[in-house]
Amino acid sequence: MDARLDAIDRRIAGWMQRYGMRFLRFSLAVIFIWFGLLKPLGLSPAEHLVRNTVYWFDPDLFVPILGWWEVAIGVGLLFRPLLRLAILLLFLQMPGTFLPLVLLPEVCFTRFPVGLTLEGQYIIKNLILIAAALVVGGTVRQQTTETRKL
């Protein structure tokens, strides 16, 4: 029985190893494209947060630009030759996503520093996006099977 479970475990782990990175990259792309498109379409639930955080920019201009920036990150994640650019754009954008924690703590916390509002949770989830981007970024120098055949 242990040998059969071990064989199943190996097959499952092998499948995860083969497809996990691609799924991670594509799921990041979907998140950035989806969330990004919501901004220029005026459908983003985070729009009020962005408008109140970057009050020194015209929000009618800034929010759509931010949205298209996020779409560019997502599209870049879809195509391996654009990964470096996508990761760069992502890491230029990410610090700004944490600004509300500093500039609008009353919006982000029910009880500072651990009680998060929905907006605060929305911001903190970016930690996983950063970690995923680090993992994906670590693959930019790896050759794909197609590249090795050339």
SVG drawing of the C-alpha trace seen along z (x, -y; Angstrom):
<svg xmlns="http://www.w3.org/2000/svg" viewBox="-18 -67 38 69">
<polyline fill="none" stroke="black" stroke-width="0.4" points="0.0,0.0 2.8,-2.4 4.5,-1.8 1.2,-2.6 0.7,-5.8 4.3,-6.8 3.8,-6.3 0.7,-8.4 2.4,-11.1 5.4,-11.1 3.0,-11.5 1.1,-14.3 4.2,-16.1 5.7,-15.6 2.6,-17.1 2.7,-20.1 6.4,-20.6 5.8,-20.5 2.8,-22.8 2.9,-24.9 5.2,-27.6 3.2,-28.1 -0.1,-28.2 1.5,-30.7 2.6,-33.0 -0.7,-32.8 -2.8,-33.4 -0.7,-36.4 -1.3,-37.7 -5.1,-37.2 -5.2,-39.0 -3.2,-42.0 -5.2,-42.2 -8.5,-41.8 -7.9,-44.2 -6.2,-46.6 -9.0,-46.7 -11.5,-47.5 -9.8,-50.9 -10.2,-52.5 -13.7,-51.1 -14.6,-52.8 -15.5,-49.5 -12.7,-49.0 -13.8,-48.8 -10.4,-50.2 -10.8,-53.4 -11.9,-55.5 -8.8,-54.2 -6.5,-55.1 -8.1,-58.5 -7.7,-59.3 -4.2,-58.0 -2.6,-59.8 -4.4,-63.1 -1.4,-65.0 -2.3,-63.6 -5.4,-64.2 -7.3,-61.0 -9.2,-61.1 -5.9,-60.7 -4.0,-58.7 -6.5,-55.9 -6.8,-54.9 -3.0,-55.1 -2.5,-52.8 -5.1,-50.4 -3.3,-50.2 0.0,-49.9 -1.4,-46.8 -2.7,-45.4 0.8,-45.8 2.2,-43.8 -0.4,-41.1 0.3,-40.9 4.0,-40.9 3.6,-37.9 1.9,-36.0 4.9,-36.0 8.3,-34.8 10.3,-37.3 8.5,-40.1 8.9,-38.7 11.8,-41.0 9.8,-44.0 6.6,-42.8 8.5,-42.1 10.2,-45.5 6.8,-47.2 5.3,-45.2 8.1,-46.1 7.8,-49.8 4.1,-49.6 4.0,-47.6 5.3,-50.2 2.5,-52.5 -0.1,-49.8 1.1,-50.0 0.8,-53.8 -2.8,-53.7 -1.5,-51.8 0.6,-54.9 -1.5,-57.8 -4.9,-56.4 -4.6,-54.2 -8.2,-55.0 -9.4,-53.4 -7.1,-50.3 -7.3,-49.4 -10.1,-48.7 -7.5,-48.4 -3.9,-49.3 -1.7,-47.4 -3.5,-44.1 -7.2,-44.7 -7.5,-45.1 -10.5,-46.5 -11.5,-45.0 -9.3,-47.7 -6.4,-46.8 -6.8,-43.1 -6.9,-44.1 -3.6,-45.8 -1.9,-43.1 -2.8,-40.4 -0.2,-42.1 2.5,-40.4 1.6,-37.1 1.7,-38.9 5.2,-40.1 6.3,-36.6 4.8,-35.0 6.6,-37.7 9.9,-36.8 9.4,-33.1 8.4,-33.9 11.2,-36.4 13.6,-33.7 12.9,-31.8 13.9,-34.5 17.3,-32.9 15.9,-29.4 15.8,-28.0 12.5,-26.6 12.4,-23.3 11.9,-25.2 14.9,-27.4 17.2,-24.4 16.3,-22.8 17.5,-25.8"/>
</svg>
